[in-house]
Every structure is written in C-alpha cells, then in structure tokens.
C-alpha cells in the first residue's frame, strides 16, 4: 500500500470526525495528531513530507477515535458507512445493567429509547428536546428507577447514546451543514438550499445559520425536524404575523428530566368502531353459506352513544328468522343490546339464490360468472 494512501485516509477520517463532533476542521486534525503522538497537525504534515509513514495500527487508532463518537452495531464494531441510511429504523439494540438491573437501549428515527422493568426513558433527537421517563404506577414503590441516583445514571447513558446518534448523522452531512462560513451561510442537509437565515414551518421562528447548525437542524424553539426548516417563510401571507427571531438565551441545552407516573395496564375502551368490528366478525362466524357470509359483510351496523347496536340485514342475503347466535353472545359479553331489521337493498351481484348452495367463495364466483355469461350469448364475459 502506498504511503500517500494512508495519509489521504487520515485526512478523510479527520474530516468525518470534524463533522461528527461539529468542530472546526483544524481542531479535529489537532485531535487526530495527538492520537498519533504529535502536538498538532502541522507536525504531522511536516513529518509526512520528511518521509514519515503511517502504519495500519495508527490508522486503526484514529478509526477508534471516530468509532467512540458514533454508534456501533450489535457486536460493538464500527459503523463507518452511511449512517443516515442505516438509522431510520436502527436495529442496534444494546443491553446493560444499572445497579444490577437490566435495561435495553436503542435508537429509532434519531430518538433514543431505554427500557427496563416497568419503565421507559425517551430522549428525542432534537438537542433541546425534553427527556421523559415513564414509570409504571403498579411498580412505582418497587422499581429502583424511582430513585434519583438511578434516574441520573440512566439519563447519562441515554444522552450519551443520543450524542452518538447525532454525531453519526452529522458525519454524513455536508461540512457546510454543520459549520457556517464566515458570512453565516449554511447548507440545508436535505434539500441543499444555502442561506444565512432560516424559518420554521411550525412556529414561524426565524433562525440564524449558526443557530440552526448548532441544533442539528431542529428548530431551537419548538424542536421541529429538519424537514420543517426552510430558507424562506413561503407559507405566510402579507397580512400574517412575521417570524419572530430566536434569541439564544430563550433555550439552552436539554431541559431537565420529566418523570411521569402512569398506569400502563392495557385498558379496553369500546367505541363504535371496535363494537362494529366485533359484531361483524361474529356475524361472519354465524354464516353457514356464501349468501349469509355476504349478508354479514353487507349488513349495516349502527352503534349509538351507549354502544347499543342495530343491525340491518338484506332479506335476500340473510334468512328471515335466522338468529345471529354468535353476535348476540358477543353483545351479551359486552353488556349491550342488539336490534335486528330486514330491508331490500341493491345487491352487488344478481341471482342471490346461487350463493345459498355453497360455502366456497371460489365455487360461488364460478357459478356467478357462468350465470352472467349465459346472458351474453354472443359476447365473451368481460
């Protein structure tokens, strides 16, 4: 391998580290130089011109510096490819313990989720987003997560993972997306637009290039995502209130952890949609042939404010006097009343009597097509 290859690789890694850490390139290169045993980057370039060559071990040491700033895969190895492509639904679930209690931590859509027995800690992707800890009410007096020290340790782990996720995203973005130029111009990481001032679609805030780059392209006021940041407030009319500039002192860093004690047990909340779904499923179960099955699917099911039900059957599809036994049993379990009616409606297919002779929809379809074909003796069935 040519010596110049390793030096080019070194410069590539230092650029990627600068984007990941959102620091000037010269600072990133000085950090790399220290890893190699030099005081600053100029000494590295002088040594390289004098004939000094990098080794694989030294390149690996610089790679480890970058790996520590970026998320790893399940085996703990480096992830040096396109982080944005890999992190939409990240499969990297890591396990660990706090004071002997197990937890799992993962990232999805840039947000970090940490789970333990009876608790869930959420840290949003936005650097100024509010971290929240939900503790199950049922175990609140037993869970160690209820203790402040435990909460702080869990939060430190989750925030470190969030910083790794941010670094991974930033390392894949153009350099000008995380570092404004001397005029304050920055490049939008998704649409490529360049501007010194940006606007949030959600809260009509105007944001400087430095502010939006520092916040990883989330609105510093409302935490809206980069998808909602634009170089002009094109959605506003002349008579609308103009965007309000964001002042740095309004919001700095992440807010304190918010702890919610919640009853996380699953609750059945019946509404018209759920009652209708159960009743129709029961009607299908009551059907003994294709005709009745179509009748169950075709029936009108009305649910009132008290969840009582009125079922209107078509008299050609549902036999008069046939009791929907399963549907009535389901209603009894739910504690609701059922009324039944018959009516005549325009049917989807002719000859409803055909479907009374089979339980097979395939066989019924074949009989129906033949019946339609017999009406068109001189034309093919369409």
C-alpha positions as CSV (number, residue, x, y, z in Angstrom):
1,X,0.0,0.0,0.0
2,X,1.4,3.4,-1.0
3,X,2.3,5.8,2.0
4,X,0.1,8.5,0.4
5,X,-2.9,6.3,0.7
6,X,-2.7,6.2,4.4
7,X,-2.2,9.9,4.6
8,X,-5.3,10.5,2.4
9,X,-7.2,8.1,4.6
10,X,-6.1,10.1,7.7
11,X,-7.4,13.3,6.3
12,X,-10.7,11.7,5.3
13,X,-11.1,10.4,8.9
14,X,-10.3,13.8,10.4
15,X,-12.9,15.5,8.2
16,X,-15.5,12.9,9.2
17,X,-14.6,13.4,12.9
18,X,-15.0,17.2,12.5
19,X,-18.5,16.8,11.1
20,X,-19.4,14.2,13.8
21,X,-18.2,16.5,16.6
22,X,-19.4,19.7,14.9
23,X,-16.0,21.3,15.5
24,X,-13.7,23.2,13.1
25,X,-11.5,21.0,10.9
26,X,-8.3,22.3,12.3
27,X,-9.4,21.3,15.8
28,X,-10.4,17.8,14.6
29,X,-7.0,17.5,12.9
30,X,-5.2,18.5,16.0
31,X,-7.1,15.9,18.0
32,X,-6.1,13.3,15.4
33,X,-2.5,14.5,15.7
34,X,-2.5,13.9,19.4
35,X,-3.7,10.3,18.9
36,X,-0.6,9.8,16.6
37,X,1.7,11.3,19.2
38,X,2.1,14.8,17.7
39,X,1.3,18.1,19.4
40,X,-0.7,19.5,16.4
41,X,-1.5,18.8,12.8
42,X,1.3,20.9,11.3
43,X,3.8,18.5,12.9
44,X,2.1,15.6,11.1
45,X,2.3,17.2,7.7
46,X,6.0,18.1,8.3
47,X,6.8,14.6,9.3
48,X,5.0,13.2,6.3
49,X,7.0,15.4,3.9
50,X,10.2,14.3,5.7
51,X,9.4,10.7,4.9
52,X,7.5,9.5,7.9
53,X,4.8,7.0,7.0
54,X,1.6,5.9,8.8
55,X,1.1,2.3,9.9
56,X,-2.1,0.3,9.9
57,X,-2.0,0.4,13.7
58,X,-2.0,4.2,13.7
59,X,-4.9,4.4,11.2
60,X,-6.8,1.9,13.4
61,X,-6.2,4.2,16.4
62,X,-7.7,7.1,14.6
63,X,-10.6,5.0,13.4
64,X,-11.3,4.0,17.1
65,X,-11.4,7.7,17.9
66,X,-14.2,8.1,15.3
67,X,-16.0,4.9,16.4
68,X,-16.2,6.2,20.0
69,X,-18.2,9.2,18.7
70,X,-20.5,7.1,16.5
71,X,-23.0,4.3,17.4
72,X,-21.8,0.7,17.0
73,X,-23.5,-2.3,15.6
74,X,-24.8,-5.2,17.8
75,X,-21.3,-6.7,18.0
76,X,-19.8,-3.4,19.1
77,X,-17.9,-2.9,15.8
78,X,-17.6,0.4,13.9
79,X,-20.3,1.7,11.7
80,X,-18.4,3.8,9.2
81,X,-20.9,3.6,6.2
82,X,-23.8,5.9,5.6
83,X,-25.4,6.5,9.0
84,X,-28.5,8.2,7.7
85,X,-29.4,5.2,5.5
86,X,-28.9,2.8,8.4
87,X,-30.5,4.8,11.2
88,X,-34.1,5.3,10.0
89,X,-35.2,2.2,11.9
90,X,-32.0,1.2,13.8
91,X,-31.7,-2.4,14.8
92,X,-28.8,-1.8,17.1
93,X,-30.3,-2.8,20.5
94,X,-27.8,-2.8,23.3
95,X,-28.1,-4.4,26.7
96,X,-26.7,-3.3,30.0
97,X,-27.2,-3.1,33.8
98,X,-27.6,-0.3,36.3
99,X,-27.0,-1.4,39.9
100,X,-27.7,-5.0,38.8
101,X,-30.9,-4.2,37.0
102,X,-31.1,-4.9,33.3
103,X,-32.0,-2.4,30.6
104,X,-32.0,-2.3,26.8
105,X,-31.3,0.8,24.7
106,X,-31.9,1.5,21.0
107,X,-32.5,4.4,18.6
108,X,-35.3,4.8,16.1
109,X,-35.7,7.8,13.8
110,X,-33.0,9.5,15.7
111,X,-34.7,9.2,19.1
112,X,-33.3,7.1,21.9
113,X,-35.4,4.7,23.8
114,X,-34.2,3.0,27.0
115,X,-36.3,0.3,28.6
116,X,-36.2,-1.6,31.9
117,X,-38.7,-3.5,34.0
118,X,-41.6,-1.1,34.4
119,X,-40.0,2.0,32.9
120,X,-39.2,3.7,29.6
121,X,-36.8,6.6,29.2
122,X,-37.1,8.7,26.0
123,X,-34.6,11.2,24.7
124,X,-35.6,12.9,21.4
125,X,-33.2,13.6,18.6
126,X,-33.5,17.4,18.9
127,X,-30.6,18.6,21.1
128,X,-33.0,20.8,23.0
129,X,-35.7,18.2,23.3
130,X,-37.2,17.3,26.6
131,X,-36.2,13.8,28.0
132,X,-39.1,12.0,29.6
133,X,-39.2,9.0,32.0
134,X,-42.4,7.0,32.3
135,X,-42.6,4.7,35.3
136,X,-45.4,2.1,35.6
137,X,-47.7,3.0,38.5
138,X,-48.0,-0.6,39.5
139,X,-44.3,-0.9,40.5
140,X,-43.5,2.6,41.5
141,X,-42.6,1.7,45.1
142,X,-40.5,-1.3,44.0
143,X,-38.6,0.0,41.0
144,X,-35.1,1.3,41.5
145,X,-35.7,3.7,38.7
146,X,-37.8,5.7,41.2
147,X,-34.6,6.7,43.0
148,X,-32.9,10.0,41.8
149,X,-29.5,8.4,41.5
150,X,-30.8,5.6,39.3
151,X,-32.6,8.1,37.1
152,X,-29.5,10.2,36.6
153,X,-27.3,7.3,35.7
154,X,-29.9,6.1,33.2
155,X,-30.2,9.6,31.8
156,X,-26.5,9.9,31.4
157,X,-26.4,6.6,29.4
158,X,-29.3,7.7,27.2
159,X,-27.9,11.1,26.5
160,X,-24.5,9.7,25.6
161,X,-26.3,7.4,23.1
162,X,-28.2,10.4,21.7
163,X,-25.0,12.3,21.2
164,X,-23.6,9.3,19.3
165,X,-26.7,9.2,17.1
166,X,-26.3,13.0,16.4
167,X,-22.6,12.5,15.6
168,X,-23.5,9.7,13.2
169,X,-26.0,11.9,11.4
170,X,-23.7,14.9,11.3
171,X,-20.8,12.9,10.0
172,X,-22.8,12.0,6.9
173,X,-24.0,15.6,6.2
174,X,-22.1,18.1,4.1
175,X,-19.5,20.1,6.1
176,X,-21.3,23.3,5.4
177,X,-24.4,21.9,7.1
178,X,-22.8,21.8,10.5
179,X,-20.3,24.7,10.1
180,X,-21.4,28.1,8.9
181,X,-18.9,30.0,6.6
182,X,-17.5,33.5,7.5
183,X,-20.8,35.1,6.3
184,X,-23.0,32.7,8.4
185,X,-24.2,30.8,5.4
186,X,-25.1,27.1,5.9
187,X,-26.4,24.4,3.6
188,X,-29.6,22.5,4.3
189,X,-28.6,18.9,4.8
190,X,-31.6,17.5,2.9
191,X,-32.6,19.9,0.2
192,X,-29.3,21.6,-0.4
193,X,-30.5,25.2,-0.1
194,X,-28.0,27.8,1.2
195,X,-28.9,30.7,3.4
196,X,-27.8,32.7,6.4
197,X,-31.3,32.8,7.8
198,X,-33.9,30.0,8.2
199,X,-37.5,29.7,9.1
200,X,-39.6,27.1,11.0
201,X,-42.8,26.0,9.4
202,X,-44.3,25.0,12.8
203,X,-43.8,28.1,15.0
204,X,-42.8,30.8,12.4
205,X,-39.4,31.4,14.0
206,X,-36.5,32.9,12.2
207,X,-33.2,31.3,12.9
208,X,-29.6,32.2,12.1
209,X,-27.4,29.8,10.2
210,X,-25.2,29.3,13.3
211,X,-28.2,28.6,15.5
212,X,-29.8,26.0,13.1
213,X,-26.4,24.2,12.5
214,X,-25.7,24.1,16.3
215,X,-29.1,22.5,16.9
216,X,-28.6,19.8,14.2
217,X,-31.3,21.5,12.0
218,X,-34.0,21.2,14.6
219,X,-35.9,24.4,15.4
220,X,-34.4,25.7,18.7
221,X,-37.8,27.0,19.9
222,X,-40.2,24.1,19.1
223,X,-37.8,21.2,18.2
224,X,-39.4,20.8,14.7
225,X,-37.3,18.4,12.4
226,X,-35.1,19.5,9.5
227,X,-38.0,18.6,7.2
228,X,-39.8,21.7,8.5
229,X,-36.9,24.2,8.2
230,X,-36.9,26.4,5.0
231,X,-34.8,29.3,3.7
232,X,-37.9,31.5,3.3
233,X,-41.4,31.6,5.1
234,X,-43.2,30.8,1.8
235,X,-46.4,29.8,3.7
236,X,-47.0,33.3,5.2
237,X,-49.2,35.9,3.5
238,X,-48.5,39.6,3.7
239,X,-51.1,40.2,6.5
240,X,-49.8,37.3,8.6
241,X,-47.6,37.9,11.7
242,X,-44.0,37.9,10.6
243,X,-41.5,35.4,12.0
244,X,-40.0,36.1,15.4
245,X,-36.2,35.8,15.7
246,X,-35.0,33.2,18.1
247,X,-32.8,34.5,20.9
248,X,-30.2,32.1,22.3
249,X,-31.0,32.9,25.9
250,X,-34.6,31.6,25.4
251,X,-33.5,28.0,25.5
252,X,-30.1,26.4,26.1
253,X,-29.3,22.8,26.3
254,X,-31.7,20.0,27.2
255,X,-34.4,20.7,29.8
256,X,-34.4,18.7,33.0
257,X,-35.8,15.2,33.0
258,X,-39.6,14.9,33.3
259,X,-40.8,11.9,35.3
260,X,-44.3,10.6,34.6
261,X,-46.0,8.0,36.9
262,X,-48.6,6.3,34.7
263,X,-50.9,3.3,34.9
264,X,-49.5,1.3,32.0
265,X,-52.0,-1.5,32.2
266,X,-53.9,-2.1,28.9
267,X,-57.5,-0.8,29.0
268,X,-60.3,-1.8,26.7
269,X,-62.1,1.4,25.6
270,X,-65.0,0.4,23.5
271,X,-66.2,2.8,20.8
272,X,-68.4,2.4,17.8
273,X,-65.6,1.2,15.5
274,X,-64.5,-1.5,17.9
275,X,-68.0,-2.7,18.6
276,X,-68.8,-2.8,14.9
277,X,-65.7,-4.8,14.2
278,X,-66.5,-7.4,16.9
279,X,-70.2,-7.7,15.8
280,X,-69.3,-8.1,12.1
281,X,-66.8,-10.8,12.9
282,X,-69.4,-12.6,14.9
283,X,-71.9,-12.3,12.1
284,X,-69.4,-13.9,9.7
285,X,-69.0,-16.7,12.2
286,X,-72.8,-17.2,12.2
287,X,-72.9,-17.5,8.4
288,X,-73.4,-21.1,7.1
289,X,-73.0,-20.4,3.4
290,X,-71.7,-17.7,0.9
291,X,-75.1,-16.0,0.9
292,X,-75.1,-15.5,4.6
293,X,-71.4,-14.5,4.7
294,X,-72.1,-11.8,2.1
295,X,-75.1,-10.8,4.2
296,X,-72.9,-10.4,7.3
297,X,-70.4,-8.3,5.4
298,X,-73.1,-6.3,3.6
299,X,-75.2,-5.6,6.7
300,X,-75.5,-2.1,8.2
301,X,-74.3,-2.0,11.8
302,X,-75.3,1.2,13.7
303,X,-73.9,1.8,17.2
304,X,-75.4,4.5,19.3
305,X,-73.9,6.6,22.1
306,X,-74.5,3.8,24.6
307,X,-72.8,1.3,22.3
308,X,-76.2,-0.5,21.7
309,X,-76.4,-2.0,18.2
310,X,-78.9,-2.0,15.4
311,X,-78.2,-4.5,12.6
312,X,-80.0,-4.1,9.3
313,X,-79.8,-7.3,7.1
314,X,-80.7,-7.6,3.4
315,X,-83.5,-10.1,3.2
316,X,-82.1,-11.8,0.1
317,X,-78.8,-12.5,1.8
318,X,-79.8,-13.2,5.4
319,X,-82.7,-15.6,6.0
320,X,-85.6,-14.2,7.9
321,X,-85.8,-15.7,11.3
322,X,-82.1,-16.8,11.5
323,X,-80.7,-15.6,14.8
324,X,-77.1,-14.4,14.8
325,X,-76.2,-16.5,17.8
326,X,-72.5,-15.6,18.0
327,X,-73.3,-11.9,17.5
328,X,-75.9,-12.0,20.3
329,X,-73.4,-13.8,22.6
330,X,-70.7,-11.2,21.9
331,X,-73.2,-8.4,22.7
332,X,-74.2,-10.1,26.0
333,X,-70.5,-10.3,27.0
334,X,-70.1,-6.6,26.2
335,X,-73.3,-5.7,28.0
336,X,-75.0,-4.1,25.1
337,X,-78.4,-4.6,23.4
338,X,-79.0,-5.7,19.8
339,X,-81.9,-4.8,17.5
340,X,-82.4,-6.6,14.1
341,X,-84.1,-5.3,11.0
342,X,-84.6,-6.6,7.4
343,X,-84.7,-4.5,4.3
344,X,-84.3,-4.7,0.5
345,X,-81.1,-3.1,-1.0
346,X,-79.4,-3.1,-4.3
347,X,-77.3,-6.2,-4.3
348,X,-73.7,-6.3,-5.6
349,X,-74.4,-9.4,-7.7
350,X,-77.5,-10.8,-9.4
351,X,-79.1,-14.2,-8.6
352,X,-78.6,-14.2,-4.8
353,X,-80.0,-17.7,-4.6
354,X,-76.9,-19.2,-6.2
355,X,-74.8,-18.4,-3.1
356,X,-77.1,-20.5,-0.8
357,X,-75.8,-23.7,-2.3
358,X,-72.1,-23.5,-1.4
359,X,-69.7,-22.5,1.4
360,X,-66.9,-21.8,-1.1
361,X,-66.5,-18.3,-2.5
362,X,-64.4,-19.7,-5.3
363,X,-67.2,-22.1,-6.3
364,X,-69.8,-19.3,-6.0
365,X,-67.7,-17.0,-8.2
366,X,-67.5,-19.7,-10.8
367,X,-71.4,-20.2,-10.8
368,X,-71.9,-16.4,-10.8
369,X,-69.6,-15.9,-13.9
370,X,-71.4,-18.7,-15.8
371,X,-74.8,-17.2,-15.0
372,X,-73.6,-13.8,-16.2
373,X,-72.1,-15.4,-19.3
374,X,-75.4,-17.0,-20.2
375,X,-77.0,-13.6,-20.6
376,X,-74.3,-12.6,-23.2
377,X,-74.5,-15.5,-25.6
378,X,-72.8,-13.6,-28.4
379,X,-70.0,-11.9,-26.4
380,X,-67.2,-13.0,-24.1
381,X,-67.6,-12.4,-20.5
382,X,-65.8,-9.1,-19.5
